[in-house]
C-alpha cells in the first residue's frame, strides 16, 4: 500500500508535464490574499454547506497546516515571477501534494477533501482553472474526468474483447458449424433446482459440465437457451437476465475444471449480466 501511495504521489508531481503552458496575469490583490490565506487557522470545524468536522488528531494540525502554507508560498513565488504560467502553478500543485506522502494513510476522506479545498482556494487567488487532474488523483486515486484507455485482446476462439474503463464489449468471431463438441460449465446459484431433461437437474450450489455440439441447443427449464448461431459462436438466449459469464479467478472460485470451454452461473431473475 505504501509503495502504491509513493508511486501515486510521484505521478502527481509529474502529471503537469507535457502540456503547453499558458501565460497568466497575476491579480493585483494576489499578494494580500496569499498572506491572509497563510495566516488563517486551518483544518478547523466548518458548518454546512462546506461541512468539515475538523481534524481528528489535533497533533496533526500544525503538520498539515505547514504543508498547505508551503503551497501558498510556492504559488506566491510563481505569481511574483516575470512569467507566471498555468503549467508552473500545476507543477507546484504536484510538489505540494507530494508533501503529504508521509502522512497519506492518516488522511481520512474529510481531511483529503479539506486539503483539496485549500488547493482550490489558492487556485482561485491566481485564477488557475485546472489542476490538470492532480486533485482528483489525490482525492480518488484516479481522475474521473479522464477518458478511460481502450484495451483490446482476442481469445483462442477469435472473439475480440474491448475493455474501456469498467465496460467490456465483445465482438464475437465468425463461426462455422462443424459438429465440434464444447464443454459448457453451468453453476446453479439460485435456491431452486434447474431442470434440463427428464430427471436431469442442477441442484442449488451445484454445477454440471455439458458436452454440447455446435449443432445442438442446450435448454433449461427456466427459459435459458445455449446454442451456436449461424454466424457467430456460442450464444445465450436469456430473456429474464438469469445468466452471468465466468472468467479469470472466478473460474477457480466456482470450481470450474481446467478443460472447460465456456462457463456460466445461473442466478436469480434480474441478477444476470
Secondary structure, DSSP 8 states (H G I E B T S, - for coil): -HHHHHHHHHHHHHTTTTS---B----TTHHHHHHHHHHS--S--B-TTS-B---S-GGGHHHHHHHHHHHHHHHHHHHTSTT-BHHHHHHHHHHHHHTTGGGGGG--HHHHHHHHHHHHHHHHHHT----TTHHHHHHHSS-TTS---EEEEE-TT--EEEEETTEEEEE--B------EEEEEEEE-SSS-EE-STT-EE-TT-EEEEEEETT-EEE-TTS-EEEE-SSBSEEEE-TT--EEE--THHHHHTT--TT-SEEEEE-STT---
